[in-house]
């Protein structure tokens, strides 16, 4: 299984309700000139995610999230962006459930997933996510693929336009009717129980089983008949009838350009309770399958076909061990023979999201590099990868089929995600955004880069957000914000961990990349492997020391906060020093033994930490709960009950240990949130409570309890 870092899932946008922030008297008046002065304005900013390019290169589609009319949930709609940057963006879809995952067929039809109701269905049943099609010339969207378990994803063949969909099915169900019958029987009997026969049983915030993902062949989607007559129904064929819980046929699929082959990730047992990923090819005509890449020492995933369908590029991620962190490389695989060749030997970064150039003579990929998430190109003929972009973080890469351009979403810590156009070969690129509905205007401060030197001589890179008005005469209080993962880095815009919300209230925010952060080389990761309380902690303190030496920063008023691994580090900081006035710890690890045994992928973490019964050393040295008696700093604990990555027991135990020791502390508990806080009202309360806690302990103001909690 690819590494399940404690904070690396795709971010779902958090949102908040209208109104001023309760109990958050600002350190400085943020003023009315930017959307961060009030939380209501901050959450009203449209947020761009997802990108699709039409085959002719003339249309870009993006998903844009906005608050609904009642400001109680996010709704995603599809917009069209001009690839040439001349025309303003225009909205394509509108429904209460929203639309997501856009992709074009070769004829320009825009496919997407939505749970919007089908006007032709009047049985009153709650609609499930289905595959919808919007004609290339405009008009009304129509549902083209439905399943009792909903549509969880799909892939389109670039040349033929044929489609494979991902949908969950109940074990033993021969067709959609029997699948629906089995679901109804469980519901009618009031049964919610799941009998597990293999590990794992959970993933992030979802229970696995009893249904499991299958791949279904939809083929070429039928067009509307004459005079607007409805098209014939799509007959699905199960390509993976033997898929079974817990992970089934997987959640992702890609299809060869001619539609003959589907490529999926197959998760197989690795030891008594472990899992690992391999790549499997499925013949769409027959359903026959064969293993393409199976490496007992690695996970293999993220495969993409070449333009002629004869090759696949994929990511090989070595299995972690007690001594070694993972390492990543790209493999070029011949489809006919399954022979492999490494494309990035000696490249000291972790490539991801590979895909071929339009000509098929090179591969583009993304990788963290020195606090950026950069775009690279590597030639199939050989040579070192070439970095094409300067600053920023890139995602959702799209390659124009004529080879004239690349498109992607670009963000940075001072720019939210926006679609951009890139040259396929030029280096040092820093493209401006194409016209889109997701701009934020002026930010309440400035972003700068800070360098520090660790005790062992390693360079520690950080981003520093300084609020407006910060100066030697008026230094700003400092908040150390520690990233999750831990195998990631601060490099891109975040809506749910947004430093500009704090900057708008007068705080400087330090975003360091300590040991274990990726993008600084394999040795930099090794410095903290299995020693979370060692180099990661001392690197953070070195970064704080460097920031506090700046005249714009007030070293007497500081706080530390983080989520997931960042929450672990916040807890560790609390046990090691009292230099901070406040600690905020979200979804945090407290008792490592307890965490490793109850998280959703225990086998992954045990490879690094060892079996706690036979190799207790790392648990004893690095578990914050063993040093609870040393905590003197006030702590705000935040946790969601639906968090399966860092289960709620960690937050409950931490809160109890603080309370019984008399440590000033509060516990913000979300019964229905997961590893993140994603609903509008709860996200509002999250920011309100954090800001009120910081105002009390960092600024010395009277505690003001947020109104709705």
Buried (B, 14 or more C-beta within 10 A) or exposed (E): BBBBBBBBBEBBBBBBBBBEBBBBBBBBEBBEEBBBBBBBBBBBBBBBBBBBBBBBBEBBBBBBBBBEEEBEBBBBBBBBBBBEBEEEBEEBBEBEBBBBBBBBBBEBBBBBBBBBBEEEEEEEEEBEBBBBBBBBEEEEBBBBBBBBBBBBBBBBBBBBBBBBBBBBBBBEBEEBEBBBEBBEEBEEEEEEEEEBEBBBBBBBBEBBBBBBBBBBBBBEBBEBEEEEEEEEEBEBBBBBBEBBBBBBBBBBBBBBBBBBBBBBBBBBEBEEEBBBBBBBBBEBEEBEBEEBBBBEEBBBBBBBBBBEBEBBBBBBBBBBEBEBBBBBBBBBBBBEEBEBEEBBEEBBBBBBBBBBBBEBEBBBBBBBBBBBBBBBBBBBEEEEBBBBBEBBBBBBBBBBBEBEBBBBBBBBBBBBBBBBBBEBEEEEBEBEBBBBBBBBEEBBBBBBEBEBBBEEEBBBBBBBBBBBBBEEEEBBBBBBBBBBBBBBBBBBBBBBBBBBBBBBBBBBBBBBBBBBBBBBBBEBBBBBBBBBBBBBBBBBBBBBEBBBEBEBBBBEBBBBBBBBBBBBBBBBBBBBBEBBBBBBBBBBBBBBBBBBBBBBBBBBBBBBBBEBEEEBEBBEBBBBBBBBEBBEBBBBBBBBBBBBBBBBBBBBBBBEBBEEEEBBBBBBBBEEBBBBBBBBBBBBBBBBBBBBBBBBBBBEBEEBEBEEE
